[in-house]
Amino acid sequence: MAEIGIGILGGGYMGKAHAVAMSSVAALFDTALRPRLEMVCASRPESAERYRQAYGFARATTDWQALVADPAVEAVVIATPQETHRPIAEAAIARGKPVFCEKPLGASPADSAALVAAAEAAGVVNMVGFNYIRTPASQFARQLLAEGAIGEITWFRGEHTEDFLADPQAPASWRTRGSANGTLGDLAPHMVNAALALMGPLDRVMGSFETVHAARPGGVVDNDDQAQVMCRFASGVMGHIHVSRIATGRKMGYAYEITGTKGAIRFDQEDQNALWLYRMEGPEATRGFTKILTGPEHPDYLPFCQGPGHGTGYQDQIIIEAKDFLEAIHAGAARWPSFRDGHAVNRVIAAIRASAEAGGWVAVDPA
């Protein structure tokens, strides 16, 4: 099997997740390309060396340009703050290296548009890190919708709700500074990506957002705590999205409900190994939602476990991403979600912000 040298920029929470994924993906999925952890980049020398030793990289650096330029680094994974995504990705693309970039793709639609243009002009494999939609349950939901299992779709409701800042006395931090780190920049992209994946393009939105706890110990808060969005998809279907980091009691409330003329689908990431399916079939007295436990018959489940209902976890989502990225490199073609898909998410987020400022419906930029 051919080896491929992997360089990861950022060694924190997501950098570790990607390093672990690249270390295990070939054994789980028997990929044609076998990742080799070549180099990790961090902001400080001591951090870079600590990550190198802990994660098993051959080398460490504090210079992202050196990592991207190194000939032994054949593919680049970007897990750094979003304002750094564009220059790093552009440098890698210019050298013809495949790029996997954590969400969101750049700090603005202008950034993501530039990266789409650069990657497609160069013919470089590219992907964006939306991991939650890769659970076997959500992949199965996409299959059911494609097959028309619940008939003509009439409604979508999605949320990404957590409570890591629900306590008003939680101290101010980098999460409470800058619009990019607010709920619209942090949590909303995941649910917007899910909406696009499950329902197709969004035509227009009407959104509002607010800062509920404007002051915290250690400083003021200058970004949003929660947001709500009314949606109209290009298909004509109506929908709603809610995102919050102050949703007391919610730990991983990435959830959606889809209603159709012949049934409905429900999913909640806090129970990520189950999908709820209602079919309008049989006597009314026996109808109800059926809880489907994921198992070997569902997408990307079997490599992890042979037993239905045993389940997969968060790290497994990242491993599935790594598998998709390696398969895309081997095939020489980008696969979903590509930079173009990441740009679509950024355009929706920009439309939500514009709608909140205008106080009305705003069309999503189609290109």
DRENTOR-455996 format. One line per 3 residues: number of its first residue (from 1); their letters; for each residue x, y, z of C-alpha. Coordinates in nm, 3 decimals, m for minus. Layout:
residues N
NUM) A) X/Y/Z  ... .
//
This chain:
residues 367
1) MAE) 0.000/0.000/0.000  0.119/0.352/m0.082  0.204/0.585/0.205 .
4) IGI) 0.108/0.952/0.214  0.277/1.208/0.438  0.029/1.408/0.646 .
7) GIL) 0.094/1.753/0.789  m0.146/1.887/1.051  m0.161/2.254/1.140 .
10) GGG) m0.286/2.300/1.495  m0.227/2.051/1.771  m0.510/2.130/2.010 .
13) YMG) m0.847/1.958/2.045  m0.913/1.915/1.673  m0.547/1.865/1.585 .
16) KAH) m0.539/1.568/1.822  m0.865/1.431/1.678  m0.724/1.440/1.325 .
19) AVA) m0.392/1.289/1.431  m0.571/1.000/1.604  m0.794/0.955/1.298 .
22) MSS) m0.500/0.942/1.058  m0.323/0.693/1.284  m0.614/0.447/1.279 .
25) VAA) m0.809/0.500/0.956  m0.609/0.262/0.735  m0.651/m0.029/0.975 .
28) LFD) m1.026/0.028/1.009  m1.113/0.096/0.645  m0.819/m0.070/0.465 .
31) TAL) m0.762/0.245/0.261  m0.540/0.230/m0.045  m0.338/0.520/0.097 .
34) RPR) m0.173/0.470/0.437  m0.122/0.797/0.626  0.216/0.874/0.777 .
37) LEM) 0.218/1.146/1.044  0.498/1.358/0.900  0.478/1.698/1.067 .
40) VCA) 0.268/1.895/1.317  0.267/2.273/1.351  0.182/2.469/1.666 .
43) SRP) 0.227/2.829/1.774  0.499/2.762/2.034  0.806/2.532/2.015 .
46) ESA) 0.724/2.354/2.340  0.368/2.288/2.228  0.477/2.164/1.888 .
49) ERY) 0.727/1.921/2.042  0.470/1.803/2.298  0.220/1.728/2.022 .
52) RQA) 0.487/1.554/1.816  0.570/1.316/2.095  0.211/1.259/2.208 .
55) YGF) 0.063/1.200/1.864  0.352/1.023/1.692  0.462/1.276/1.430 .
58) ARA) 0.809/1.250/1.282  0.876/1.622/1.312  0.736/1.941/1.464 .
61) TTD) 0.752/2.309/1.367  0.615/2.650/1.455  0.631/2.769/1.094 .
64) WQA) 0.321/2.677/0.895  0.489/2.782/0.571  0.769/2.534/0.634 .
67) LVA) 0.514/2.256/0.689  0.322/2.336/0.371  0.640/2.362/0.164 .
70) DPA) 0.802/2.043/0.296  0.816/1.778/0.020  0.749/1.497/0.269 .
73) VEA) 0.415/1.658/0.357  0.193/1.541/0.074  m0.148/1.639/0.216 .
76) VVI) m0.243/1.915/0.459  m0.501/1.919/0.739  m0.588/2.266/0.871 .
79) ATP) m0.714/2.278/1.230  m0.625/2.637/1.316  m0.841/2.949/1.380 .
82) QET) m1.058/3.037/1.081  m0.882/3.363/0.999  m0.572/3.158/0.915 .
85) HRP) m0.749/2.910/0.685  m0.722/3.105/0.361  m0.346/3.180/0.351 .
88) IAE) m0.256/2.826/0.458  m0.492/2.660/0.211  m0.385/2.887/m0.074 .
91) AAI) m0.019/2.804/m0.010  m0.091/2.430/m0.010  m0.306/2.453/m0.323 .
94) ARG) m0.031/2.645/m0.502  0.194/2.344/m0.439  m0.069/2.101/m0.565 .
97) KPV) m0.130/1.945/m0.223  m0.470/1.810/m0.116  m0.626/2.015/0.164 .
100) FCE) m0.869/1.921/0.439  m0.986/2.235/0.622  m1.186/2.245/0.943 .
103) KPL) m1.509/2.444/0.932  m1.580/2.717/0.858  m1.393/2.753/0.531 .
106) GAS) m1.227/3.089/0.588  m1.345/3.385/0.790  m1.589/3.517/0.529 .
109) PAD) m1.765/3.430/0.202  m1.490/3.623/0.022  m1.230/3.388/0.174 .
112) SAA) m1.424/3.074/0.089  m1.500/3.194/m0.266  m1.130/3.254/m0.323 .
115) LVA) m1.044/2.907/m0.194  m1.306/2.740/m0.415  m1.166/2.921/m0.719 .
118) AAE) m0.805/2.835/m0.631  m0.872/2.467/m0.558  m1.085/2.409/m0.867 .
121) AAG) m0.845/2.595/m1.097  m0.557/2.384/m0.965  m0.756/2.059/m0.967 .
124) VVN) m0.655/1.996/m0.606  m0.856/1.759/m0.385  m1.030/1.956/m0.113 .
127) MVG) m1.268/1.889/0.177  m1.424/2.076/0.470  m1.462/1.927/0.817 .
130) FNY) m1.832/1.888/0.894  m1.807/1.575/1.103  m2.152/1.544/1.265 .
133) IRT) m2.337/1.479/0.940  m2.115/1.170/0.892  m2.270/0.957/1.164 .
136) PAS) m2.411/0.631/1.024  m2.757/0.748/1.136  m2.743/1.078/0.947 .
139) QFA) m2.594/0.910/0.641  m2.887/0.667/0.653  m3.130/0.961/0.686 .
142) RQL) m2.989/1.105/0.365  m3.043/0.770/0.194  m3.404/0.752/0.313 .
145) LAE) m3.474/1.102/0.185  m3.312/1.027/m0.152  m3.530/0.719/m0.183 .
148) GAI) m3.846/0.916/m0.106  m3.915/0.703/0.203  m4.125/0.972/0.372 .
151) GEI) m4.286/1.113/0.059  m4.281/1.476/m0.044  m4.098/1.684/0.216 .
154) TWF) m4.308/1.956/0.379  m4.105/2.079/0.679  m3.754/2.093/0.827 .
157) RGE) m3.652/2.189/1.178  m3.289/2.186/1.289  m3.100/2.291/1.598 .
160) HTE) m2.751/2.294/1.735  m2.785/2.366/2.105  m2.527/2.333/2.382 .
163) DFL) m2.492/2.479/2.732  m2.120/2.544/2.771  m2.195/2.915/2.835 .
166) ADP) m2.536/2.879/3.000  m2.398/2.989/3.336  m2.389/3.373/3.342 .
169) QAP) m2.093/3.349/3.580  m1.880/3.150/3.336  m1.579/3.373/3.269 .
172) ASW) m1.521/3.566/2.949  m1.276/3.398/2.711  m1.178/3.387/2.345 .
175) RTR) m1.519/3.228/2.280  m1.694/3.548/2.392  m1.488/3.777/2.167 .
178) GSA) m1.526/3.834/1.794  m1.820/3.744/1.571  m1.637/3.440/1.433 .
181) NGT) m1.648/3.278/1.778  m2.014/3.355/1.849  m2.289/3.101/1.799 .
184) LGD) m2.343/3.198/1.434  m1.976/3.148/1.360  m1.922/2.841/1.580 .
187) LAP) m2.233/2.621/1.602  m2.459/2.744/1.319  m2.233/2.622/1.035 .
190) HMV) m2.283/2.260/1.145  m2.663/2.279/1.132  m2.664/2.485/0.812 .
193) NAA) m2.447/2.214/0.657  m2.694/1.952/0.778  m2.986/2.145/0.632 .
196) LAL) m2.814/2.172/0.294  m2.714/1.805/0.300  m3.060/1.681/0.390 .
199) MGP) m3.282/1.935/0.213  m3.081/2.092/m0.066  m3.005/2.461/m0.130 .
202) LDR) m3.154/2.739/0.078  m3.327/3.016/m0.118  m3.385/3.280/0.152 .
205) VMG) m3.367/3.330/0.526  m3.495/3.560/0.798  m3.279/3.553/1.106 .
208) SFE) m3.217/3.721/1.437  m2.952/3.674/1.701  m2.876/3.813/2.044 .
211) TVH) m2.629/3.831/2.329  m2.816/3.726/2.642  m2.527/3.758/2.890 .
214) AAR) m2.353/4.078/2.781  m2.105/4.083/3.069  m1.915/3.798/3.228 .
217) PGG) m1.644/3.780/3.493  m1.330/3.911/3.327  m1.487/4.110/3.048 .
220) VVD) m1.774/4.204/2.821  m1.923/3.975/2.554  m1.921/4.111/2.200 .
223) NDD) m2.067/3.815/2.009  m2.395/3.626/1.999  m2.526/3.364/2.244 .
226) QAQ) m2.817/3.236/2.037  m2.994/3.278/1.704  m3.308/3.169/1.525 .
229) VMC) m3.367/3.149/1.152  m3.676/3.103/0.940  m3.588/2.930/0.614 .
232) RFA) m3.729/2.875/0.268  m3.546/2.611/0.067  m3.507/2.626/m0.310 .
235) SGV) m3.749/2.332/m0.325  m4.015/2.554/m0.167  m4.008/2.372/0.167 .
238) MGH) m4.038/2.582/0.482  m3.802/2.537/0.776  m3.653/2.671/1.097 .
241) IHV) m3.306/2.660/1.255  m3.216/2.740/1.616  m2.861/2.759/1.754 .
244) SRI) m2.752/2.833/2.108  m2.458/2.800/2.344  m2.672/2.887/2.646 .
247) ATG) m2.933/2.609/2.611  m2.926/2.487/2.970  m2.921/2.108/2.985 .
250) RKM) m2.826/2.051/2.623  m2.481/1.898/2.576  m2.475/1.803/2.207 .
253) GYA) m2.814/1.912/2.076  m2.742/1.868/1.707  m3.091/1.758/1.612 .
256) YEI) m3.333/1.770/1.321  m3.689/1.675/1.232  m3.806/1.629/0.873 .
259) TGT) m4.173/1.588/0.791  m4.308/1.440/0.468  m4.642/1.341/0.321 .
262) KGA) m4.579/0.972/0.395  m4.374/0.985/0.712  m4.117/1.168/0.920 .
265) IRF) m3.758/1.142/1.046  m3.612/1.255/1.379  m3.249/1.257/1.496 .
268) DQE) m3.066/1.386/1.803  m2.687/1.373/1.832  m2.713/1.309/2.206 .
271) DQN) m2.835/0.966/2.097  m2.625/0.953/1.783  m2.664/0.581/1.721 .
274) ALW) m3.040/0.598/1.674  m3.267/0.733/1.403  m3.643/0.767/1.453 .
277) LYR) m3.856/0.687/1.149  m4.233/0.718/1.112  m4.409/0.563/0.813 .
280) MEG) m4.773/0.635/0.736  m4.852/0.266/0.690  m5.081/0.007/0.849 .
283) PEA) m5.367/0.057/1.095  m5.372/0.391/1.278  m5.371/0.206/1.609 .
286) TRG) m5.027/0.059/1.542  m4.857/0.360/1.387  m4.576/0.540/1.565 .
289) FTK) m4.211/0.635/1.541  m3.974/0.337/1.520  m3.633/0.368/1.684 .
292) ILT) m3.373/0.231/1.443  m3.043/0.143/1.610  m2.749/0.179/1.374 .
295) GPE) m2.560/m0.135/1.281  m2.354/m0.302/1.009  m2.626/m0.239/0.747 .
298) HPD) m2.582/0.139/0.781  m2.312/0.349/0.611  m1.959/0.338/0.759 .
301) YLP) m2.064/0.139/1.067  m1.923/m0.211/1.004  m1.552/m0.116/1.011 .
304) FCQ) m1.597/m0.014/1.376  m1.818/m0.296/1.504  m2.003/m0.606/1.387 .
307) GPG) m2.282/m0.572/1.645  m2.596/m0.365/1.579  m2.671/m0.118/1.854 .
310) HGT) m2.316/m0.117/1.992  m2.264/0.229/1.846  m1.999/0.468/1.722 .
313) GYQ) m1.869/0.788/1.885  m1.731/1.135/1.819  m1.380/1.024/1.726 .
316) DQI) m1.526/0.776/1.480  m1.683/1.066/1.289  m1.336/1.214/1.243 .
319) IIE) m1.202/0.877/1.127  m1.480/0.859/0.867  m1.374/1.207/0.750 .
322) AKD) m1.015/1.086/0.719  m1.132/0.786/0.515  m1.329/1.012/0.280 .
325) FLE) m1.031/1.246/0.240  m0.790/0.962/0.162  m1.032/0.805/m0.085 .
328) AIH) m1.073/1.141/m0.257  m0.695/1.180/m0.287  m0.663/0.827/m0.424 .
331) AGA) m0.939/0.892/m0.679  m0.801/1.235/m0.765  m1.137/1.409/m0.723 .
334) ARW) m1.295/1.616/m0.448  m1.590/1.463/m0.266  m1.861/1.599/m0.041 .
337) PSF) m1.832/1.823/0.150  m1.588/2.004/m0.075  m1.471/2.364/m0.053 .
340) RDG) m1.770/2.452/m0.271  m1.999/2.303/m0.006  m1.816/2.495/0.266 .
343) HAV) m1.864/2.813/0.066  m2.238/2.740/0.045  m2.253/2.730/0.425 .
346) NRV) m2.067/3.060/0.453  m2.311/3.225/0.211  m2.606/3.116/0.425 .
349) IAA) m2.443/3.246/0.745  m2.376/3.579/0.571  m2.740/3.598/0.462 .
352) IRA) m2.857/3.532/0.819  m2.641/3.818/0.946  m2.766/4.049/0.670 .
355) SAE) m3.125/3.953/0.747  m3.083/4.032/1.116  m2.945/4.374/1.028 .
358) AGG) m3.219/4.446/0.773  m3.501/4.303/0.985  m3.651/4.096/0.704 .
361) WVA) m3.608/3.819/0.452  m3.279/3.807/0.260  m3.197/3.594/m0.042 .
364) VDP) m2.897/3.362/m0.011  m2.628/3.449/m0.263  m2.656/3.168/m0.521 .
367) A) m2.290/3.168/m0.621 .
//
